[in-house]
């Protein structure tokens, strides 16, 4: 008989994480409503990245979370090289917005993949 692959997802943890994400979205919405003139999009991208990195770490565990962080670090270095080649200088003011935007997207993807972390072997 062949081996069957079973997907194990901790539904209680996933529901709690979705609730945390919804609370974050609510806080972001309320803060944008009360601070209409002041916009800080880089701040919200950074908070989004941090939230999703923490949630992915919660699912992956200490061992497997090192892989997305390594990819994140390589992409940060690639962004620095791109800025140096394109602008012939490195300026933090130009670096931080795309860095946090890319970090947030990578963290969201890592979180999505981490939902299936129950299938990863224990090391």
N, C-alpha and C positions, 0 to 999 in steps of 0.2 A: 504494500500500500504506500502511496505517496504521502509526503509531509504536507500538512495544511498550514497555511500562514494565518495566524490570528492577530488581529489588531486589538491591542489593549489600550484603552484610553480611560484615564481616571476622570469620570464625568463630574464628580463633585468638585475636583480641583479646577477643571475647565470652566464649570459654571461660576465658581468664585472668581476666576481670572476674568471672565467676561463681565462680571459685575464690577470688578475693579476698573476695567477699561471703560465701561459705561459711566462710572462715577467720574473718571478723568475727563471724558468727553463733556459731561455736564458742567464740571468746574471750568473747563476751557470755554464753553459756551457762555456761562454766567460772567466770567471775567471779561470776555469780549463785549458783553452787553453793558457792563458797568464802566469799563474803561474804553469808551468809544474812540476817543482821540488818540490814545496811546496804543500803538501796535508794536509788539515785539515778536515777530514770527520766528526768529532764530531761537528765542527762549523756549517757545512751545515745541519746536522741532527737537531741541535738546531734551526737554522733559519727556517727550514722546519716545525718543531713543532710550533714555534711561529706564522708563517704565517697561518698555517691551524687552530690553536686555534683562532686567530683573525677572520678568515673568518667564522668559526663555531659560534663564539660569535655574529657576525654580523647577522647571520641567526636565531640563537636561541633566542637572546635577553638576558637580564640580568637574568631573573628568571630561564629559562631552561638551561642556560649555566653552572649553578652550579653543575648539575648532572655529566656531563663528567669531570669536574674539580675534583669533589669528587672521582670519579673512578681513575683519574690520580694520586691523592695523595695517595690513598690506594695502587695502583700498585707500587708507589715509595717506600712506606714503606715495601712492600713485597720484593722488590728488595734488600733493605738494609738487611732484615732478611735473605734472601737467601745468600747474601755475608757473613754475619756474621756466619751462620751455615757452609757454605762451606769452607771459608778461616780462620775462627776464628779471623777475624779482619775486620775492615771497612776502606777501602782506597778509597779516592776520585778518584784517577787515574784510578782505576778499575771500579768505580761506574758510572762516567759520560758518557762514550760511550754507555753502554747498556741502561742507563736511557734516554738519548736523542733519541736513536734509537726507544725505546719503546714508548716514548712520541710522536715522529713523527707519528708512526703507529696509535696510539690511536687518535691523532689529525686528521689524514686523515680519519679515520673511523667516527669520530664525525662530521667532515665536510660533509662527504657523507650522514650521517643521517640528518644533519641539513638542507639539501636541501629540505627535506619534512617537515620542521618545521611549515609550514603553517597549517598542520593538528592538531597541538598541541592546547589544549584549552588555552584560555587566563585566566590568574589568576590575 
